Amino acid sequence: MSQPVNHTLRTLLPPAPITQRVLAVLCDALLILLLCSFVIGKIWLPLYFTEALLQFQSILETYAHQLTHGQIIEIFQQFKNNEPLLQMFQSIDRWLFLITWAYYSINAGFFQGGTIGKQIFNLRVLKIHHLQPLTLIDGILRAGLLTFFFFTAFPLLITFSFFFLCLNPLHRGFHDWCCQTYVVNCSLLEQIKGQISDAVRSTTQSEESRIKKKPF
């Protein structure tokens, strides 16, 4: 996007403050953590990895003393040589990815691209070219890319996206740039919509008044 357009958009509809976006992400992360703890810890693992879960608890109890003193090499060796535990960890990793993607995708359907965290902090995700809410497909794609950043080369990609957001004049993360999205404060958006509506109404009334006064 060109510099004049960046400047115009930033002037007319400033981007959401970085602090609000970070707080929204933290709120969503807490909700995702709670959801993952319930689905994985209370349902999936007890049903399908009962033996591996018992072995995991046994190893932690056996090496509790070493663990409290930061001696974790022996524990890693126990995990590395235990095939059921490795399968359990791989399953957890897949479920974390799927639950996170599902959380953001379902939120996109209900909040037109936003999330519960963004709703709490009064933020909205828009397509940058026409400033309209995201479609469901756009929301799912954006959710998938954001989830990919969370779980791939963690924390390098998500850190890169954060610095990209901080350095970008419109505060767009790299996932926003890829998806052509833009995060704004809802109150500012509604204010601009109100100003546009007032301007249109005033122009219409002036035009109607001029027509009525015009002699036939």
Kinemage of the C-alpha trace (Angstrom):
@kinemage 1
@onewidth
@group {chain A} dominant
@subgroup {mainchain}
@vectorlist {calphas} color= white
{ca met a 1} P 0.000 0.000 0.000
{ca ser a 2} L 1.420 3.415 -0.988
{ca gln a 3} L 2.545 6.019 1.525
{ca pro a 4} L -0.207 8.593 0.684
{ca val a 5} L -2.878 5.943 1.192
{ca asn a 6} L -1.218 4.851 4.454
{ca his a 7} L -1.195 8.445 5.694
{ca thr a 8} L -4.809 9.077 4.666
{ca leu a 9} L -6.075 5.882 6.265
{ca arg a 10} L -4.085 6.516 9.441
{ca thr a 11} L -5.526 10.045 9.639
{ca leu a 12} L -9.162 9.152 8.948
{ca leu a 13} L -9.311 5.820 10.789
{ca pro a 14} L -6.330 5.314 13.119
{ca pro a 15} L -5.242 1.730 13.761
{ca ala a 16} L -6.043 0.070 17.064
{ca pro a 17} L -3.435 0.802 19.765
{ca ile a 18} L -0.792 -1.894 20.144
{ca thr a 19} L -1.513 -2.242 23.868
{ca gln a 20} L -5.172 -3.081 23.172
{ca arg a 21} L -4.189 -5.648 20.546
{ca val a 22} L -1.681 -7.310 22.912
{ca leu a 23} L -4.247 -7.447 25.719
{ca ala a 24} L -6.804 -8.954 23.327
{ca val a 25} L -4.290 -11.626 22.266
{ca leu a 26} L -3.490 -12.438 25.896
{ca cys a 27} L -7.200 -12.736 26.686
{ca asp a 28} L -7.710 -15.100 23.740
{ca ala a 29} L -4.600 -17.084 24.729
{ca leu a 30} L -6.022 -17.588 28.235
{ca leu a 31} L -9.342 -18.801 26.814
{ca ile a 32} L -7.527 -21.141 24.405
{ca leu a 33} L -5.413 -22.500 27.281
{ca leu a 34} L -8.529 -23.234 29.327
{ca leu a 35} L -10.220 -24.867 26.338
{ca cys a 36} L -7.169 -27.003 25.550
{ca ser a 37} L -6.802 -28.036 29.195
{ca phe a 38} L -10.388 -29.268 29.254
{ca val a 39} L -10.478 -31.002 25.851
{ca ile a 40} L -7.005 -32.543 26.016
{ca gly a 41} L -6.487 -33.037 29.734
{ca lys a 42} L -9.988 -34.060 30.754
{ca ile a 43} L -11.297 -35.856 27.671
{ca trp a 44} L -8.711 -36.891 25.066
{ca leu a 45} L -5.768 -38.117 27.156
{ca pro a 46} L -7.764 -40.075 29.777
{ca leu a 47} L -9.721 -41.825 27.009
{ca tyr a 48} L -6.996 -42.623 24.470
{ca phe a 49} L -3.652 -42.343 26.324
{ca thr a 50} L -4.484 -43.688 29.759
{ca glu a 51} L -1.321 -45.816 30.065
{ca ala a 52} L 0.979 -43.091 28.712
{ca leu a 53} L -0.590 -40.547 31.069
{ca leu a 54} L 0.050 -42.826 34.054
{ca gln a 55} L 3.668 -43.333 32.922
{ca phe a 56} L 4.094 -39.569 32.585
{ca gln a 57} L 2.811 -38.979 36.116
{ca ser a 58} L 5.026 -41.770 37.442
{ca ile a 59} L 8.154 -40.283 35.842
{ca leu a 60} L 7.379 -36.851 37.282
{ca glu a 61} L 6.955 -38.347 40.747
{ca thr a 62} L 10.149 -40.399 40.424
{ca tyr a 63} L 12.252 -37.434 39.319
{ca ala a 64} L 10.492 -34.778 41.405
{ca his a 65} L 13.680 -34.040 43.380
{ca gln a 66} L 15.779 -33.542 40.235
{ca leu a 67} L 13.035 -31.451 38.687
{ca thr a 68} L 12.929 -29.028 41.633
{ca his a 69} L 16.687 -28.524 41.272
{ca gly a 70} L 16.515 -27.901 37.520
{ca gln a 71} L 18.041 -31.247 36.572
{ca ile a 72} L 15.849 -32.139 33.606
{ca ile a 73} L 18.247 -34.068 31.347
{ca glu a 74} L 17.394 -37.428 32.932
{ca ile a 75} L 13.672 -36.724 32.581
{ca phe a 76} L 14.102 -35.892 28.889
{ca gln a 77} L 15.954 -39.168 28.438
{ca gln a 78} L 13.024 -41.021 29.994
{ca phe a 79} L 10.624 -39.257 27.641
{ca lys a 80} L 12.840 -39.816 24.605
{ca asn a 81} L 13.039 -43.571 25.145
{ca asn a 82} L 9.322 -44.034 25.806
{ca glu a 83} L 7.323 -44.544 22.593
{ca pro a 84} L 3.830 -44.210 24.176
{ca leu a 85} L 4.856 -40.888 25.719
{ca leu a 86} L 6.215 -39.619 22.402
{ca gln a 87} L 2.944 -40.512 20.702
{ca met a 88} L 1.038 -38.732 23.459
{ca phe a 89} L 3.124 -35.556 23.049
{ca gln a 90} L 2.631 -35.628 19.274
{ca ser a 91} L -1.105 -35.982 19.801
{ca ile a 92} L -1.117 -33.044 22.214
{ca asp a 93} L 0.760 -30.920 19.686
{ca arg a 94} L -1.780 -31.679 16.945
{ca trp a 95} L -4.720 -30.982 19.243
{ca leu a 96} L -3.236 -27.664 20.382
{ca phe a 97} L -2.945 -26.576 16.743
{ca leu a 98} L -6.463 -27.742 15.822
{ca ile a 99} L -8.160 -26.262 18.885
{ca thr a 100} L -6.427 -22.916 18.409
{ca trp a 101} L -7.384 -22.787 14.734
{ca ala a 102} L -10.951 -23.847 15.563
{ca tyr a 103} L -11.196 -21.171 18.269
{ca tyr a 104} L -10.140 -18.367 15.933
{ca ser a 105} L -12.241 -19.737 13.034
{ca ile a 106} L -15.427 -20.082 15.087
{ca asn a 107} L -14.879 -16.604 16.505
{ca ala a 108} L -14.467 -15.341 12.946
{ca gly a 109} L -17.887 -16.734 12.103
{ca phe a 110} L -19.603 -15.117 15.099
{ca phe a 111} L -17.708 -11.818 15.186
{ca gln a 112} L -16.927 -11.318 11.449
{ca gly a 113} L -13.194 -11.841 11.816
{ca gly a 114} L -12.815 -10.761 15.426
{ca thr a 115} L -12.446 -12.798 18.612
{ca ile a 116} L -13.789 -12.705 22.157
{ca gly a 117} L -10.643 -10.836 23.187
{ca lys a 118} L -11.182 -8.223 20.482
{ca gln a 119} L -14.829 -7.868 21.495
{ca ile a 120} L -13.783 -7.221 25.102
{ca phe a 121} L -11.354 -4.492 24.013
{ca asn a 122} L -13.730 -3.080 21.380
{ca leu a 123} L -11.616 -3.963 18.348
{ca arg a 124} L -12.660 -5.008 14.859
{ca val a 125} L -10.808 -6.624 11.957
{ca leu a 126} L -11.539 -5.117 8.514
{ca lys a 127} L -10.379 -5.757 4.970
{ca ile a 128} L -8.018 -2.896 4.273
{ca his a 129} L -9.094 -2.194 0.682
{ca his a 130} L -12.802 -1.574 1.348
{ca leu a 131} L -12.921 -1.421 5.191
{ca gln a 132} L -15.630 -4.069 5.412
{ca pro a 133} L -15.818 -6.899 7.995
{ca leu a 134} L -14.170 -10.177 7.049
{ca thr a 135} L -16.119 -12.922 5.354
{ca leu a 136} L -16.110 -16.357 6.974
{ca ile a 137} L -13.514 -17.635 4.494
{ca asp a 138} L -11.272 -14.617 5.142
{ca gly a 139} L -11.597 -15.195 8.877
{ca ile a 140} L -10.706 -18.883 8.620
{ca leu a 141} L -7.660 -18.139 6.441
{ca arg a 142} L -6.475 -15.417 8.816
{ca ala a 143} L -7.042 -17.754 11.776
{ca gly a 144} L -5.030 -20.491 10.082
{ca leu a 145} L -2.120 -18.177 9.355
{ca leu a 146} L -2.102 -16.776 12.893
{ca thr a 147} L -2.192 -20.313 14.337
{ca phe a 148} L 0.662 -21.309 12.021
{ca phe a 149} L 2.718 -18.416 13.400
{ca phe a 150} L 1.947 -19.493 16.976
{ca phe a 151} L 3.041 -23.105 16.543
{ca thr a 152} L 5.751 -23.003 13.857
{ca ala a 153} L 9.303 -22.106 14.929
{ca phe a 154} L 7.895 -20.762 18.187
{ca pro a 155} L 8.518 -18.053 19.240
{ca leu a 156} L 10.414 -16.767 16.188
{ca leu a 157} L 7.520 -16.285 13.756
{ca ile a 158} L 5.114 -14.734 16.261
{ca thr a 159} L 7.905 -12.451 17.517
{ca phe a 160} L 8.676 -11.422 13.926
{ca ser a 161} L 4.974 -10.645 13.353
{ca phe a 162} L 4.869 -8.556 16.548
{ca phe a 163} L 7.896 -6.460 15.544
{ca phe a 164} L 6.388 -6.108 12.060
{ca leu a 165} L 3.246 -4.770 13.761
{ca cys a 166} L 5.218 -2.310 15.890
{ca leu a 167} L 7.211 -0.951 12.939
{ca asn a 168} L 4.274 -0.765 10.518
{ca pro a 169} L 2.550 2.669 10.449
{ca leu a 170} L -0.878 1.001 10.416
{ca his a 171} L 0.058 -1.494 13.174
{ca arg a 172} L -0.545 -4.474 10.930
{ca gly a 173} L 1.059 -7.759 11.903
{ca phe a 174} L 2.634 -9.899 9.192
{ca his a 175} L -0.507 -12.066 9.191
{ca asp a 176} L -2.543 -8.867 8.609
{ca trp a 177} L -0.294 -7.953 5.709
{ca cys a 178} L -0.663 -11.406 4.171
{ca cys a 179} L -4.459 -11.381 4.574
{ca gln a 180} L -4.882 -7.682 3.674
{ca thr a 181} L -6.574 -6.904 6.996
{ca tyr a 182} L -6.563 -3.923 9.329
{ca val a 183} L -7.527 -3.763 13.035
{ca val a 184} L -9.363 -0.668 14.287
{ca asn a 185} L -11.181 0.528 17.365
{ca cys a 186} L -14.948 0.058 17.004
{ca ser a 187} L -15.795 3.372 18.641
{ca leu a 188} L -13.737 5.270 16.051
{ca leu a 189} L -15.299 3.244 13.259
{ca glu a 190} L -18.827 3.991 14.485
{ca gln a 191} L -17.911 7.657 14.892
{ca ile a 192} L -16.749 7.887 11.275
{ca lys a 193} L -19.865 6.059 10.087
{ca gly a 194} L -21.974 8.558 12.036
{ca gln a 195} L -20.123 11.485 10.469
{ca ile a 196} L -20.643 10.049 6.988
{ca ser a 197} L -24.354 9.464 7.682
{ca asp a 198} L -24.736 13.030 8.984
{ca ala a 199} L -22.958 14.429 5.933
{ca val a 200} L -25.132 12.413 3.542
{ca arg a 201} L -28.302 13.415 5.423
{ca ser a 202} L -27.309 17.087 5.401
{ca thr a 203} L -26.526 16.999 1.678
{ca thr a 204} L -29.810 15.255 0.906
{ca gln a 205} L -31.831 17.724 2.954
{ca ser a 206} L -30.077 20.670 1.294
{ca glu a 207} L -30.769 19.217 -2.133
{ca glu a 208} L -34.441 18.607 -1.311
{ca ser a 209} L -34.790 22.120 0.078
{ca arg a 210} L -33.209 23.619 -3.053
{ca ile a 211} L -35.569 21.651 -5.301
{ca lys a 212} L -38.623 22.786 -3.316
{ca lys a 213} L -37.584 26.447 -3.531
{ca lys a 214} L -36.867 26.262 -7.251
{ca pro a 215} L -39.713 27.981 -9.188
{ca phe a 216} L -41.477 25.954 -11.881
